[in-house]
Amino acid sequence: MQNTLPETQSRRLLGKVALITGAGRGIGLAAAKRFVREGANVFMTDINASLVEQEAAKLVAEGFTAAAARHDVTHEDSWKEVCTAIVARFGRVDHVINNAGSFTLGSAEDAAFDDWRKTMAVNSDSVFLGTRAAIELLKANGGAIVNVSSIMGLVAESNLAAYCASKGAVRNFTKAAALHCADQGYAIRINSLHPGYVATPLIEEFIHTMPPDAAKAAEDELLNHRIPMCRMARPDELAAAIFFLCSDDASYMTGAELVADGGYTAR
């Protein structure tokens, strides 16, 4: 079935195939919606199989081409299964977006080691596994990889020690991987995206870990004092940034970091 498309979209990814992790909700789901509307076929993965399959089914019902699978991004075997499935389904891959992520609270003094290891596995190990798998998929014909980091890979919050460390690792690993592909002559561009605060379920979960009064105070501080644009980003705004990094408009970008944070890190 051919993708139907609002006239406002460009169809600049017509015929391309994109693998998007963490695509059951938030930025990953928004990216999947943007990519199909640009003409791409999307393979959506998430640890929550029922959620991502439901979202993929909605896109198929709209006339787009989408498939979904459960995916534990922290396990090498799961990556092998997903890569086999996407090639079997679409025959090729052009874009890989390593978006799946998690967070735990804790400072350098009181963070639990189990929380540290879980956060590093989901946010950092998965990007290594995903980038390595993506290079194998893309090196014959070229393509683009986007690793979703965070502004917390550039600056820090004291109570997000593991999250900051994991996202900082994504930033510098992306540069190393981009240099490797360039050195090998692969036509693969690899860049990192650094969102600020985005109105997603992950942020809602973070806020709900606080007592109500503390949550209200934190939200007021964030929106009225720390983010110059005085609002959180919409997931579709980050999807637009991912689309840009995968498009030919970013053809001279590799090993770069694109910040979309409403001015947060400009202060």
VENGISUL-V288746 format. One line per field, one symbol per residue. phi: phi as a letter, one per 30 degrees, with the letter a starting at -180 (. if undefined). burial: # if it has 16 or more other ideal C-beta (glycine too) atoms within 10 Angstrom, else .. Layout:
# VENGISUL-V288746
phi=???
burial=???
This chain:
# VENGISUL-V288746
phi=.dddaeddcchdceidbbcbchcdahdddddddddddcjdccccbadcddddddddddddddjccbbbadacddcddddddddddddddciabcbbcdceaabbdlcdccdddddeddddddccedddddddddeddcddcilbcbcdcaddccbbbdcbedddddddddeddedddddeddddiddbcbbccbdddbdbeddddddddcdedddddddddddcbccedhadddedddddddeedddddcdccaicbccbbijeddd
burial=..#.#.......#..################################...###.##..#....###########...##.###.##...#..##############....#...##.##############.###.##....############.#...############.###.##..#....#.###########.#.##..#...............#....#....##.#.###.#######..#..##########.#...
